[in-house]
Amino acid sequence: MTEKGFSQGPEDKYVLVTGANSGLGFSICCRLADEFLRSNASSATLSIIFTTRSARKAQDTTRRLEAHLRSSSSSPAETSRVRFLPESVDLGSLLSVRACSRKVTATYPKLDAIILNAGLGGWSGIDWPSAIWGVCTDLLHQVTWPNYKISPIGILADNQTANAPVPQSEPALGSIFCANVFGHYMLAHNVAPLLKRATGFSGPGRIIWVTSIEATLKFFDVDDIQGLKSATPYESSKQLTDLLALTADEPGSAPWAVDSFFASDEDGAGQLVEDDAAYVATSTPTMHLAHPGICATSIVPLALPLIWAMMIAFYGARWLGSPWHTMNTYLAAITPVFLALSSNAQLDDAEAPYRQAGGGRPKWGSGTTRGGAEKIFCTETAGWGYAGVVGTPVVKADELRRRKRGATDLTAEQKEDFLELGRQSWKQMEELRIKWDAILDEAEQAQ
Ligand SMILES: NC(=O)c1ccc[n+]([C@@H]2O[C@H](COP(=O)([O-])OP(=O)(O)OC[C@H]3O[C@@H](n4cnc5c(N)ncnc54)[C@H](OP(=O)(O)O)[C@@H]3O)[C@@H](O)[C@H]2O)c1
């Protein structure tokens, strides 16, 4: 037991989830609680540390999560094994990310997993003629890989040090890039010492990025990793997410991933976390990638009649053979929850067919059968195929699943290019992190 009253036995799990007040994030918290209670010994406890952007949202989310737990558990004794612990972070503010990282590092004994779920679409509208034509003529593809969302170009995050006594000169920081990728990247780096302290059958700690099926290389330019010149900055941010997560443990990325991003034993604000040095060499956290399929949330804000129309279109796509129309956020949460709670042996088993065929990390996704039965699938992705395996699919179920139109089997050259993009992305992200940490240090010292 820590002095703050947190138990830290191998059976006690700590999972952090960002953006938990709505949509997928809320369902991830509910499902974490349900699956943990279903599959763990009656002495084991789960602490779900969730983030929102305000005290009001934190309070409301705690109330709703506790109501869910009471309704789904069988006794008060069972209910008492899960705790919901609110924290606050605005991922568009790097000082807020620092404050949250410090609070988490100072409060909790370890982190078994962090689920980087919060996300911002940033769309300004929908090209309705194109959407209606696309849905009427090519339903399945248009509601899986839509090309009718409109995004403003070059939107910047607010000035990061404007409120400091001596504001620092700042490089440009894209708003969607910061909320979806860079804020999470800084958070994960800062709490890495706690991830390294997770041991046992699922340790070291896991960083689970939430991506999208829409991420694809055509939306990404390695000379513009923030997507500032892009008309599809959300999709660009998700492709960058894929590159970082899928190449984190590849040798080409090691100088920036394992040797730099994970090497620190500081809490992101220059303070050494005690007893940590011993863990650094042996307990590098692992990165994993999950997407929720396609579910109905407020990430694309629509009026109620349009939500109904969207749901009918989603059912149509599922009926036509789309494996990705999960629709319901609880069902969509299956993949991130599996990645957070399963043992290393279970994860290794799931990855084994791909690893044995020369592949690497899979992009796992939530999906369903036509009848709505939930499944976790390996997602075919441009440049990485099925988990980086060159040639035809090695898992029968992958071969049978409906593919994106125009998808072709991965070639060795495409894989090489993907690994190189991953290497360059890791390098740029680490350089940006180091640059921004110095700017934030100066802003804090001036206070
Ligand atoms: N819905 C889908 O079909 C779908 C498909 C693929 C991927 N995803 C991914 O799933 C994740 C969750 O999205 P969702 O569909 O559940 O959308 P959502 O209901 O809009 O939830 C987004 C969450 O992220 C939080 N958030 C947004 N910007 C933030 C910021 N700057 N700092 C901190 N928190 C922030 C939101 O908080 P506020 O309420 O305070 O804004 C909210 O809690 C995202 O990463 C999204 O890209 C969703």
The ligand as an SDF file (V2000), in Angstrom:
LIG
                    3D

 48 52  0  0  0  0  0  0  0  0999 V2000
  -16.3610    7.3580  -33.6890 N   0  0  0  0  0  0  0  0  0  0  0  0
  -15.7160    6.6410  -34.5860 C   0  0  0  0  0  0  0  0  0  0  0  0
  -16.3060    5.9890  -35.4750 O   0  0  0  0  0  0  0  0  0  0  0  0
  -14.2270    6.5840  -34.5650 C   0  0  0  0  0  0  0  0  0  0  0  0
  -13.5880    5.9250  -35.6160 C   0  0  0  0  0  0  0  0  0  0  0  0
  -12.2070    5.8460  -35.6000 C   0  0  0  0  0  0  0  0  0  0  0  0
  -11.4870    6.3880  -34.5590 C   0  0  0  0  0  0  0  0  0  0  0  0
  -12.1330    7.0300  -33.5620 N   0  0  0  0  0  0  0  0  0  0  0  0
  -11.2970    7.5860  -32.4970 C   0  0  0  0  0  0  0  0  0  0  0  0
  -11.8580    7.2940  -31.2400 O   0  0  0  0  0  0  0  0  0  0  0  0
  -11.4280    8.2730  -30.2970 C   0  0  0  0  0  0  0  0  0  0  0  0
  -12.6200    8.7550  -29.4840 C   0  0  0  0  0  0  0  0  0  0  0  0
  -13.4970    9.4500  -30.3600 O   0  0  0  0  0  0  0  0  0  0  0  0
  -15.0870    9.4150  -30.2120 P   0  0  0  0  0  0  0  0  0  0  0  0
  -15.6120    8.9380  -31.5130 O   0  0  0  0  0  0  0  0  0  0  0  0
  -15.4740    8.7390  -28.9620 O   0  0  0  0  0  0  0  0  0  0  0  0
  -15.3880   10.9800  -30.1570 O   0  0  0  0  0  0  0  0  0  0  0  0
  -16.0140   11.9080  -29.0070 P   0  0  0  0  0  0  0  0  0  0  0  0
  -17.2690   11.3250  -28.4820 O   0  0  0  0  0  0  0  0  0  0  0  0
  -16.0640   13.2730  -29.6140 O   0  0  0  0  0  0  0  0  0  0  0  0
  -14.9240   11.8610  -27.8510 O   0  0  0  0  0  0  0  0  0  0  0  0
  -13.7220   12.5350  -27.9440 C   0  0  0  0  0  0  0  0  0  0  0  0
  -13.1410   12.6860  -26.5600 C   0  0  0  0  0  0  0  0  0  0  0  0
  -11.8760   13.3260  -26.6950 O   0  0  0  0  0  0  0  0  0  0  0  0
  -11.8500   14.4720  -25.8440 C   0  0  0  0  0  0  0  0  0  0  0  0
  -11.0020   15.5120  -26.3920 N   0  0  0  0  0  0  0  0  0  0  0  0
  -11.0880   16.1230  -27.5920 C   0  0  0  0  0  0  0  0  0  0  0  0
  -10.1190   17.0640  -27.6970 N   0  0  0  0  0  0  0  0  0  0  0  0
   -9.4250   17.0370  -26.5330 C   0  0  0  0  0  0  0  0  0  0  0  0
   -8.3450   17.7830  -26.0260 C   0  0  0  0  0  0  0  0  0  0  0  0
   -7.7480   18.7690  -26.7210 N   0  0  0  0  0  0  0  0  0  0  0  0
   -7.8880   17.4830  -24.7840 N   0  0  0  0  0  0  0  0  0  0  0  0
   -8.4600   16.5020  -24.0460 C   0  0  0  0  0  0  0  0  0  0  0  0
   -9.4940   15.7840  -24.4660 N   0  0  0  0  0  0  0  0  0  0  0  0
   -9.9870   16.0470  -25.6970 C   0  0  0  0  0  0  0  0  0  0  0  0
  -13.2980   14.9300  -25.7800 C   0  0  0  0  0  0  0  0  0  0  0  0
  -13.4810   15.7860  -24.6650 O   0  0  0  0  0  0  0  0  0  0  0  0
  -14.5490   17.0200  -24.7330 P   0  0  0  0  0  0  0  0  0  0  0  0
  -15.9010   16.4060  -24.5410 O   0  0  0  0  0  0  0  0  0  0  0  0
  -14.1290   17.8910  -23.5970 O   0  0  0  0  0  0  0  0  0  0  0  0
  -14.3840   17.6600  -26.0740 O   0  0  0  0  0  0  0  0  0  0  0  0
  -13.9920   13.5850  -25.6470 C   0  0  0  0  0  0  0  0  0  0  0  0
  -13.9140   13.1270  -24.3330 O   0  0  0  0  0  0  0  0  0  0  0  0
  -10.7320    9.3650  -31.1050 C   0  0  0  0  0  0  0  0  0  0  0  0
   -9.3380    9.2080  -31.0160 O   0  0  0  0  0  0  0  0  0  0  0  0
  -11.1940    9.1000  -32.5240 C   0  0  0  0  0  0  0  0  0  0  0  0
  -10.2630    9.5430  -33.4750 O   0  0  0  0  0  0  0  0  0  0  0  0
  -13.4810    7.1460  -33.5320 C   0  0  0  0  0  0  0  0  0  0  0  0
  1  2  1  0
  2  3  2  0
  2  4  1  0
  4  5  1  0
  4 48  2  0
  5  6  2  0
  6  7  1  0
  7  8  2  0
  8  9  1  0
  8 48  1  0
  9 10  1  0
  9 46  1  0
 10 11  1  0
 11 12  1  0
 11 44  1  0
 12 13  1  0
 13 14  1  0
 14 15  2  0
 14 16  1  0
 14 17  1  0
 17 18  1  0
 18 19  2  0
 18 20  1  0
 18 21  1  0
 21 22  1  0
 22 23  1  0
 23 24  1  0
 23 42  1  0
 24 25  1  0
 25 26  1  0
 25 36  1  0
 26 27  1  0
 26 35  1  0
 27 28  2  0
 28 29  1  0
 29 30  1  0
 29 35  2  0
 30 31  1  0
 30 32  2  0
 32 33  1  0
 33 34  2  0
 34 35  1  0
 36 37  1  0
 36 42  1  0
 37 38  1  0
 38 39  2  0
 38 40  1  0
 38 41  1  0
 42 43  1  0
 44 45  1  0
 44 46  1  0
 46 47  1  0
M  CHG  2   8   1  16  -1
M  END
$$$$
